[in-house]
Amino acid sequence: MRPPGHARACPGWSPGHRGVRGLPGHGSGGPDGTDGHHLLGEGGAPTGRATSSRVRLGRRRGWGRSRHHQSIEAADVGEHGVNDYWYSITATLDQAATLGRGPSGGSTRLTLRHVPGSVLRGALAKSWIDRHGPPSTAAPAERRQFEALFEGGAVFRPLFTSGPPVPLSVRFHKRTPRQGCTLTWDAALSDADLPATCPTCRGPLTSSKGELPETLQSLVAGLDDPAPAAPVTRRDLHVQISRTGDTQVTGNLFEQHVVRRGTTVTGRLATTPEAAEVLHTLIASCEGKIVLGGSRSTQGAATLVVSDAPTPTLERVGGTTDQVIVRLAAPGVFVDRLGRPAAAPYGAELRQQLGSPVTVTRAWSDRWTVEGGWHAASGLPKPQERCVAAGASYVLASQNPVTDDALTRLAMRGVGLRRYEGFGALAVTERAESWS
């Protein structure tokens, strides 16, 4: 099964796809399709199952405040399943871009060195709105298309220049290693304690803080005399222009960090068949041209290419069939049954995806961050979330062997709340065979 006109509208996409059964909906509600939340490791069954295809707003209290969250209930979730597609997305910046950081109180504006899933989702939504108008005033059919792609039908994952963040379970050299040194040690792959110093050079080791892989590459640059990589970002200095527009204001100098023009970032996207049809139509209509990040009038123009990607999966521990390593490629939003921030995914959520009771035997999730954003369609700020930082790692132990299809479902879906906004995406490995 493929979306109508799939190969014609997007020549770079292969015409055939194999679906994976049983992938849950991509809403930000409870793991069982309702508004209920479960503590990690609970063995009890979910409190209810969705029985209708509708979007429901549920009240959730916790964390000292009240707010709404959205849960997508689909009758075919879990029992009947849906066929989902897995795509590779590559964006090349035609202009410098400022990504994922809001304005600060000082004179320096920073940027991320990757494209968060929420930025990609916002750029595509803005492109859709430019062509069809705001969803609130669009025709019912167009409104349904918008909801199919941006309100639960796709999981927008982050785009990176060289891969997801270094897991928090990893240790590496604090200074430049010597020839013959082991470069990294991963605590998630073994029960043994990691060394505090390198056995070869006796240099100190440091634990990952969720850095991007460029950090490790800069440490080993020069060992084999590779060509030095150009920095991803640069600094631009600006002056404030007077209200008349013809002179600068004395003493007002501003610094802006931007991702360089020509930078290429790559990631993955999981969609339902309905969302895939809307996506390929949108990409064809805009010819792959979108605008990423802020300062859209002068920055952020990019060219998007979408193609097939190999089947995703997750790491197993030492070739076992009942232990799995889950690593966050994006911040994760986890809460307990009272709506308070939690440091690990739901036990019931993992049980539903892997098909067996699951417990977390080891975790590296002691780094937190606060994530917000701006909702362009409504002109309002998004609620800020206290999130587990990207790079957090968990070793899961299942009571029964975990199948490859279950790992694929979890890899595509992600974990936690607000997944279709880019939260809770997992670092995945991909099998050699393609879905085509």
C-alpha positions in Angstrom: 0.0 0.0 0.0 1.3 3.5 -0.8 -0.2 7.0 -0.9 -1.9 7.8 -4.2 0.5 9.6 -6.6 3.4 8.8 -4.2 6.1 8.1 -6.7 4.9 10.7 -9.2 4.9 13.7 -6.8 8.2 12.8 -5.2 10.5 11.1 -7.7 13.2 10.5 -5.0 10.9 8.3 -3.0 10.7 4.6 -3.8 7.2 3.4 -4.9 6.7 0.6 -2.5 6.8 0.3 1.3 6.3 -2.4 3.9 4.3 -1.4 6.9 4.9 -2.4 10.5 1.8 -3.5 12.4 0.7 -2.2 15.7 2.4 1.2 15.9 0.4 3.4 18.4 -0.9 6.8 17.6 1.5 9.7 17.9 -0.5 11.9 20.3 0.8 13.3 23.5 -1.6 11.6 25.9 -1.2 8.6 28.1 0.6 5.5 26.9 -2.5 3.4 26.9 -4.4 5.8 24.6 -6.1 7.6 27.5 -5.2 10.4 29.9 -4.0 8.0 32.5 -0.3 7.9 33.5 1.6 5.0 35.1 4.7 4.7 37.2 7.6 2.9 35.6 7.7 -0.8 36.2 4.1 -1.3 37.2 2.7 -4.5 36.0 -1.0 -3.5 35.9 -2.9 -3.3 32.7 -3.8 0.1 31.2 -6.9 1.6 32.7 -8.8 1.9 29.5 -8.7 1.6 25.7 -9.7 4.2 23.2 -13.0 3.4 21.4 -13.3 6.3 19.0 -11.3 8.2 16.5 -11.3 11.8 17.8 -9.1 14.4 19.4 -9.8 15.0 23.1 -8.6 17.6 25.4 -8.0 16.3 28.9 -7.2 18.1 32.1 -3.9 17.1 33.7 -2.9 18.5 37.1 0.6 18.4 38.5 3.9 20.2 38.9 2.1 22.9 40.8 0.0 24.1 37.8 -2.8 23.0 35.6 -2.7 22.6 31.9 -4.3 20.8 29.0 -2.7 18.1 27.0 -3.9 16.4 23.9 -4.4 12.7 23.4 -5.0 11.1 20.1 -7.4 8.2 20.3 -7.6 5.9 17.4 -9.8 2.8 17.1 -7.2 0.9 15.2 -4.3 1.6 17.6 -2.8 -1.4 19.3 -5.5 -4.0 18.4 -5.7 -3.4 14.7 -2.5 -1.4 14.1 -1.6 1.1 11.3 0.9 0.9 8.5 3.6 3.5 9.0 6.4 4.8 6.7 10.0 5.6 7.7 11.8 8.3 5.7 15.2 9.9 5.6 15.1 13.7 5.6 18.1 15.8 4.5 18.1 19.6 4.7 20.8 21.8 3.2 21.0 25.4 4.4 20.9 27.9 1.6 21.3 30.6 4.2 22.7 30.9 7.6 20.2 29.9 10.3 19.4 30.5 14.0 17.9 27.4 15.4 15.9 26.5 18.4 16.9 29.2 20.9 14.6 32.0 22.0 15.7 35.6 22.6 17.8 36.1 25.7 18.1 39.1 28.0 21.6 39.9 26.9 23.2 41.1 23.7 24.2 37.6 22.6 21.8 35.3 20.8 22.9 31.7 20.7 21.9 28.9 18.3 21.7 25.1 18.5 23.9 23.2 16.1 21.1 20.8 15.1 17.5 21.2 13.9 15.1 20.1 16.6 12.0 18.2 15.5 9.8 21.1 16.6 11.7 23.4 14.3 11.3 21.1 11.3 7.6 20.6 12.1 7.1 24.4 12.4 8.8 25.1 9.1 6.7 22.6 7.3 3.5 23.9 9.0 4.4 27.4 8.0 4.9 26.3 4.4 1.4 24.6 4.5 -0.2 27.7 6.0 1.4 30.0 3.3 -0.4 27.9 0.7 -3.7 27.1 2.4 -4.2 29.8 5.1 -4.6 29.2 8.8 -6.1 25.8 9.7 -8.9 27.5 11.6 -10.2 29.2 8.5 -9.3 26.5 6.0 -11.9 24.2 4.3 -12.8 21.1 6.3 -10.9 18.8 3.9 -7.7 21.0 4.2 -8.1 21.2 7.9 -8.1 17.4 8.1 -5.0 17.3 6.0 -3.3 19.7 8.4 -4.3 17.5 11.4 -3.2 14.3 9.6 0.4 15.6 9.2 1.0 18.0 12.1 -1.4 16.9 14.9 -0.4 13.3 15.4 0.2 11.6 12.1 3.9 12.1 12.0 6.8 11.9 14.5 9.2 14.8 13.7 12.7 13.8 14.8 15.7 16.1 15.1 18.2 16.6 12.2 21.9 16.3 13.0 25.1 17.0 11.1 26.9 13.9 12.4 24.5 12.0 14.5 22.5 12.1 17.8 24.1 13.3 21.1 26.7 11.2 22.8 24.9 9.0 25.4 25.2 9.9 29.0 26.4 6.4 29.7 29.6 7.0 27.7 33.0 8.2 29.0 35.7 9.6 26.8 39.1 11.4 27.1 39.0 14.8 28.7 42.0 15.8 26.7 43.5 14.7 23.3 44.2 10.9 23.5 47.4 9.3 22.2 47.8 6.8 19.4 46.5 3.4 20.5 44.1 4.7 23.2 40.6 3.5 23.4 38.4 6.5 22.5 35.2 5.7 24.4 33.7 3.4 27.1 30.0 2.7 27.3 28.6 1.7 30.7 25.3 0.5 29.1 27.1 -2.3 27.2 28.6 -3.9 30.3 27.9 -4.4 34.0 31.6 -3.7 34.8 32.6 -0.3 36.3 34.2 2.1 33.9 37.7 3.3 34.5 38.4 6.8 35.8 41.6 7.1 33.7 42.6 5.7 30.3 44.6 2.4 30.8 46.9 3.4 28.0 47.8 7.0 28.5 46.6 7.4 32.1 44.8 10.5 31.1 41.5 11.5 32.9 38.2 10.5 31.5 35.0 12.5 31.6 31.3 11.5 31.4 29.2 12.6 28.5 26.9 15.6 29.1 24.9 14.9 25.9 27.3 16.6 23.6 27.0 16.2 19.9 29.5 13.8 18.2 31.5 16.8 16.9 33.0 17.1 20.4 34.6 13.7 20.1 35.7 14.4 16.6 37.5 17.5 17.7 39.3 15.5 20.4 40.8 13.0 18.0 41.5 15.5 15.2 45.2 15.3 14.4 45.8 11.7 15.5 45.8 10.5 11.8 46.3 14.0 10.4 42.8 14.3 8.9 41.6 17.5 7.2 40.2 19.8 9.9 36.5 20.1 9.7 35.0 23.5 9.3 33.1 24.8 12.4 29.3 24.4 12.1 28.6 27.8 13.6 29.9 31.4 13.3 29.4 34.7 15.0 27.8 37.7 13.4 28.0 41.2 14.9 25.2 43.7 14.3 24.5 47.3 15.4 21.1 48.7 16.3 19.7 51.0 13.6 18.0 54.2 14.6 14.3 54.6 14.2 14.9 56.9 11.2 16.7 53.9 9.6 19.7 55.8 8.3 22.2 55.8 11.2 23.3 53.3 13.9 22.7 53.7 17.6 25.9 54.5 19.5 27.0 51.8 21.9 24.4 49.1 20.9 26.3 46.1 19.5 24.7 42.7 19.3 26.2 39.3 18.7 24.3 36.5 16.9 25.5 32.9 16.6 24.3 31.2 13.4 24.7 27.8 11.7 26.7 28.3 8.5 25.3 28.4 5.0 25.8 25.1 3.2 25.5 22.9 6.4 23.7 19.6 5.8 21.7 18.0 8.5 20.0 14.6 8.3 17.4 12.8 10.3 14.4 10.4 10.1 10.6 10.9 10.0 7.8 8.3 10.8 4.4 8.9 9.3 1.0 7.3 8.8 -0.2 6.7 5.2 -2.5 9.7 5.4 0.3 12.0 6.7 2.7 10.6 4.1 0.3 11.7 1.3 0.0 15.2 2.7 3.8 15.4 3.2 4.7 14.4 -0.3 2.1 16.8 -1.7 3.5 19.6 0.4 7.1 18.9 -0.6 6.2 18.8 -4.2 4.2 22.1 -4.1 7.1 24.0 -2.4 9.8 22.2 -4.4 11.5 21.3 -1.2 12.1 24.9 -0.2 11.4 25.7 3.5 12.6 28.2 6.1 14.1 26.9 9.3 14.5 28.8 12.6 14.2 32.5 13.4 14.9 35.7 11.5 13.0 34.2 8.6 13.2 37.3 6.4 17.0 37.0 6.0 17.9 33.6 7.4 17.0 29.9 7.4 16.2 29.1 3.8 16.9 25.4 3.2 16.3 22.7 0.6 14.6 19.5 1.8 15.1 16.1 0.3 13.0 13.1 1.4 13.8 9.5 0.6 13.4 5.9 1.9 15.3 4.8 4.9 16.3 1.3 6.1 14.2 -0.4 8.8 15.0 1.1 12.3 15.8 -0.9 15.4 17.3 -0.5 18.8 20.4 -1.9 20.5 20.4 -5.2 22.4 22.7 -5.9 25.3 25.4 -8.4 24.4 23.2 -10.2 21.8 20.5 -11.0 24.4 16.8 -11.2 23.4 15.4 -9.8 26.6 17.6 -6.7 27.3 17.4 -3.5 25.2 19.2 -0.2 25.4 17.0 2.9 24.8 18.8 6.2 24.2 17.2 9.6 23.8 18.1 11.6 20.7 15.8 14.5 21.8 14.6 15.7 25.2 12.0 13.4 26.7 8.8 14.5 28.5 8.0 11.9 31.2 5.5 12.3 34.0 4.2 10.1 36.8 0.5 9.4 37.5 0.1 12.8 39.2 1.6 14.7 36.3 4.9 15.4 37.9 8.1 15.2 35.9 9.7 11.8 35.9 13.1 10.6 35.0 12.1 7.6 32.9 9.4 6.4 30.5 6.2 4.8 31.6 6.2 1.2 32.5 2.8 0.6 30.9 4.0 2.5 27.7 7.0 0.2 27.4 5.0 -2.8 28.1 2.5 -1.9 25.4 5.2 -1.4 22.8 7.4 -4.4 23.6 4.6 -6.8 24.3 5.9 -7.9 27.8 6.3 -6.4 31.3 9.5 -4.3 31.3 11.6 -2.8 34.1 14.5 -0.4 33.9 17.6 -2.1 35.4 20.0 0.8 34.8 19.6 4.4 33.9 21.7 7.4 33.0 19.2 10.3 33.2 20.5 12.7 35.7 20.6 15.8 33.4 17.5 17.9 33.0 16.5 20.8 30.7 13.5 23.1 30.3 12.0 23.2 26.8 9.4 25.6 25.4 8.8 27.0 22.0 6.5 29.2 19.9 3.3 28.1 18.3 3.2 30.1 15.1 -0.4 29.2 14.0 -1.9 30.6 17.2 0.7 33.2 17.9 1.2 31.9 21.5 4.1 30.4 23.4 4.0 26.7 24.0 4.0 25.4 27.6 7.4 24.9 29.0 8.3 21.3 30.0 10.8 20.0 32.4 12.5 17.3 30.3 15.1 14.7 30.6 18.0 15.9 28.5 18.9 14.2 25.2 21.5 11.5 25.6 19.8 9.8 28.5 20.2 6.1 28.3 18.1 3.2 29.8 18.7 -0.5 29.9 15.4 -2.3 29.8 14.9 -5.9 31.0 11.8 -7.7 29.6 10.2 -10.8 31.1 9.9 -12.3 27.6 12.1 -12.1 24.5 11.6 -8.9 22.6 10.9 -9.4 18.8 12.5 -7.3 16.1 9.1 -5.9 15.1 8.6 -4.7 18.6 11.9 -2.9 18.6 11.0 -1.3 15.2 7.7 -0.1 16.6 9.4 1.5 19.6 12.2 3.0 17.5 9.7 4.7 15.1 7.3 5.9 17.8 9.6 7.2 20.5 8.7 7.5 24.2 6.9 10.0 26.5 4.6 12.9 25.8 4.5 15.4 22.9 6.2 13.0 20.6 4.9 14.4 17.4 6.4 17.8 18.4 9.9 16.3 18.5 10.2 15.1 22.1 11.2 11.6 23.1 12.8 10.6 19.8 15.2 7.6 20.2 18.6 7.1 18.7 18.2 4.1 16.4 20.3 1.8 14.3 19.1 0.6 10.9 19.0 -2.8 9.3 20.7 -3.4 6.0 17.6 -4.2 4.1 15.3 -1.4 2.9 11.5 -1.3 3.2 11.2 -0.8 -0.6 
